[in-house]
Amino acid sequence: MERFVEQLLYRSRWILAPIYLGLSLALIALGIKFFQEVVHLIVHIISLKEADMVLVVLSLIDMAMVGGLIVMVMMSGYENFVSTLDVEDGEEKLSWLGKMDSSSLKAKIAASIVAISSIHLLKVFMNTVNTDNDKLMWYMLLHMTFVVSAFAMGLLDILASRARAAAAQAAK
């Protein structure tokens, strides 16, 4: 009975595969929205004010970063939790693929969220005419929460890594 339960638990990791596949559909949706914004920018390039154009470009950068985050979570999540990706020798392989464990994935996600939040905050600052002070304060607090959380997660990873190294050294 125990072996059956363990096998069932182990094989249930494949439930994540359609979730990661769903992220690829989200990436397609993001790509469609990205190019919709590019077309909008090109069509209205002459009539757009510089500040408005910068806001659109920041939105494009924001979408590109979210797209990178989706790819990172999709690929490394699949490889860490479901199965190793079989990339043929002649085929192009991402340099980080197979090297990112869940701890480094978490750190990269946190750094990406901080970067995305920074771009969003910059867009809000550039559009402060339409944003009241209370809303601006909440945006700042949320951004600082992301920054502090990412810093704390990085610090905890460093401390855990040192503790593992010390335990390994003591075991020798």
Summary of the structure (lengths in Angstrom):
residues: 172
radius of gyration: 21.2
end to end distance: 37.9
largest distance: 70.9
contacts: 426
relative contact order: 0.08
helix: 82%
strand: 0%
